[in-house]
Amino acid sequence: MTETLITADRVITGPNGTSVTDGAVLVRGDRVAAVGPRKEVEQLAPHGCRALSFTGGTVLPGLIDAHTHLIFDASADPVAAVQDSSDEELLEGMAERAEQLVLSGVTTIRDLGDRNGLAIHLRDSITSGALPGPRILSAATPLTSHGGHCNFFGGEVEGEQAIRDLVQRNARIGADVIKVMATGGGMTKGGPAIWQNQFTEDELRIVVEEAKRFGLPVAVHAHGTDGIAAAVAAGVNTIEHCTWMTEGGEFDLQDDLLAAIKAQHIYVCTATSPNWRAFAERVGYDRAEHLFSSMRWMADRGVSMIAGTDAGVTRAVFDKLVNSLEFYQYLGISNEKILDMATADAAQALGITDSGRLATGKRADLLVVDGNPLVDLHALRDIHLVIAGGKTVRQ
């Protein structure tokens, strides 16, 4: 079994920025065999094993992007690109984008919607070693209403039996999570407004109930406050976007509903585009600050947030997770907590407790960067090494 000894000025084991100065990680196969002070770990390494030393560097857990869409190409019209492409063409592009992600230090992604289970096919190819890429947690076909958001994926349902049937179909083909569009979305022309409900509270409960039968979590796309309330009442696991919008583009920030999100340990993924700065410049910073205010409100009140990029939608490219992490810095969140949002907290939210931290027995997902991201997140862009599932994908 291949073993690799990695030493660096510091090792961030997490969470809360927990670090080892002059530390080391020993990787054996696809697992972390040991982590700690350099002198202690070196004694555990077999003679002649592969050894990599990074002076001035930091070892940290591989990053997790909790909201992506590999099927989209981040072009000006990603929906048209999907509709104009065969499954074979889409799968080829998805493989390229998956490689982009892992080369940028993202070793796990949650893919929240495609057609015909393409992300599952790609996931299995990566798992087998046939293709490079991150671990993929796939939602397969997202549930939506007739004519609803992302209906072009084929997930339109109406009534209890249709809802249960689609959840079952996704589970049978190997979905890792169930995705449901509780409200409208901006990418779907002619669909419900972004703040409008697409499902009732009772219908969302059916989704959650059926998903639980298969041991699957539920991720809910919800922009509108009414949709957020229905999702919380239904007992979902994560809320995507969670912008608290009402008709007319204003916000309805409800303290009691926020308290319920916290009490039920529901994680929020704002899925902030890596292009957020350009958006702010385009609309003006005063307007942007208003549009970002609901996210700042959640951050200030300690909602459990995890990092995601919505990669694939217009201008949301696949190798700029760090840009999105800097948005949380803009909201006033500390670097330690931001790293947790993309590692330990994300792993907890996604139910992959073998990831997100560097500890003995954990999955060997890690990267080495130059500098210290606890001091400056920009260090995450200066990558020396990426190991995903024990395999070196970038050095």
C-alpha positions, -999 to +999 in steps of 0.1 A: +000+000+000+014+034-010+024+057+018+032+094+016+047+116+043+038+153+040+055+179+062+049+216+064+052+246+087+016+240+099-012+215+096-047+227+101-066+197+115-098+217+123-122+227+133-119+263+147-085+267+132-069+240+153-034+236+140-001+218+146+030+239+141+058+221+123+034+193+116+031+163+093+005+140+078+010+104+068-013+091+041-017+054+037-038+043+007-070+064+008-068+072+045-049+094+069-027+071+089-013+097+113-013+135+118+006+156+144+040+171+152+066+163+125+089+144+147+062+121+160+047+113+126+081+108+109+087+080+133+056+062+120+065+065+084+081+035+068+117+038+056+119+050+020+083+061+017+075+090-005+083+122+014+072+157+005+083+188+025+067+223+021+086+250+039+063+280+045+033+259+036+001+248+052-016+214+050-054+215+054-084+193+047-096+192+011-123+218+004-160+211-001-182+229-025-217+222-013-236+236-042-226+229-078-242+220-112-217+201-133-242+199-162-240+237-167-211+254-183-211+288-166-217+304-200-241+334-208-269+308-213-261+275-196-297+263-200-296+266-238-262+248-238-278+219-219-308+217-241-287+218-273-263+190-261-266+152-261-260+133-229-226+122-242-215+158-249-227+169-215-209+141-198-176+150-215-180+187-204-189+176-169-158+155-166-136+185-176-153+207-150-149+180-123-112+180-131-111+218-128-126+216-094-102+190-079-072+208-094-084+239-075-083+220-042-120+210-040-120+173-032-158+169-025-188+185-042-225+182-039-241+183-074-276+196-070-294+186-102-289+173-137-307+151-162-307+113-166-283+107-137-253+120-156-235+131-124-240+096-110-223+081-140-194+106-136-192+100-099-188+062-105-161+068-131-142+090-107-146+065-078-133+037-100-102+057-109-111+060-146-113+098-144-098+125-121-121+145-100-136+152-066-160+129-046-194+137-060-226+136-040-254+137-066-290+148-063-299+133-098-332+148-110-345+177-089-382+177-081-401+207-094-436+218-103-451+217-138-433+245-157-413+251-125-377+260-119-353+236-138-382+217-153-360+210-183-342+183-162-374+162-163-384+164-127-419+178-130-442+162-104-478+168-092-495+150-064-483+127-036-477+096-058-457+114-084-435+130-057-429+096-041-422+080-075-395+105-084-378+103-050-378+065-054-364+066-089-336+089-078-328+066-049-328+035-071-302+050-095-279+059-066-287+095-056-269+107-025-293+135-017-328+146-028-332+181-042-365+199-044-373+233-058-395+249-032-397+282-050-391+296-084-356+305-098-341+331-120-328+308-147-361+293-158-378+314-183-416+316-179-415+298-146-428+310-112-412+341-097-381+335-076-401+342-044-432+321-053-438+287-037-439+257-060-449+231-033-470+232-002-457+224+032-475+191+031-459+182-003-424+190+011-432+168+041-439+140+016-405+146+000-387+144+033-407+114+045-399+094+013-363+104+013-359+092+048-371+058+038-340+055+017-317+072+042-313+103+021-311+139+032-332+167+015-318+199+001-343+226-007-339+255-031-358+283-014-356+320-021-389+332-008-397+335+029-428+315+025-409+287+008-383+288+036-410+285+062-425+255+044-391+238+042-384+243+079-418+229+088-411+199+066-378+191+084-353+194+055-316+191+060-303+221+041-317+252+026-301+265-006-299+303-013-323+312+016-326+348+005-359+357+024-374+374-007-410+386-011-430+400-040-413+431-053-378+420-044-379+430-008-370+409+022-391+395+050-366+386+077-384+366+104-366+361+138-389+333+149-383+314+116-345+320+119-347+306+154-364+275+141-337+270+115-311+271+143-331+249+167-335+222+140-298+223+131-307+231+094-277+242+074-279+271+050-259+272+018-262+307+002-245+293-030-228+327-036-214+330-071-176+335-074-186+364-096-202+383-067-178+412-068-185+419-105-222+417-097-217+443-070-199+466-094-226+462-120-255+471-098-237+495-075-223+488-040-253+504-022-277+482-041-255+452-037-252+457+001-290+458+003-293+426-017-267+409+005-283+422+037-303+390+044-271+369+043-254+393+066-284+391+089-281+353+091-243+354+096-246+380+124-272+357+142-250+326+140-269+305+115-250+273+105-237+282+070-218+261+046-199+271+015-211+267-021-207+285-054-237+275-076-209+266-101-222+262-136-248+289-136-240+321-156-205+334-147-201+310-118-170+292-129-157+260-114-122+269-101-130+299-080-144+286-047-120+310-029-138+340-044-170+328-028-152+322+005-141+358+004-178+368+003-183+353+037-152+374+048-171+404+034-200+395+057-176+396+087-171+359+093-136+350+106-111+330+085-113+301+109-150+298+106-149+303+068-125+273+065-149+253+086-177+262+063-158+246+034-144+216+054-157+203+088-191+221+089-198+212+052-189+175+059-213+175+089-241+191+069-236+166+040-234+136+062-199+126+052-182+124+086-152+107+072-142+140+056-137+176+065-109+171+091-074+157+091-074+129+117-063+093+118-087+071+099-103+100+079-105+099+041-072+113+027-086+145+011-061+173+016-042+201+000-010+220+007-009+257+000+018+284+003+013+307+033-014+305+060-051+307+050-060+314+087-043+347+082-050+353+045-076+333+024-056+343-007-032+315+003-058+290-009-050+301-045-014+292-042-016+254-043+014+230-040-004+197-037-039+182-039-047+146-027-082+133-032-092+100-018-055+092-014-047+099-050-023+128-059-041+149-085-019+179-084+017+184-074 
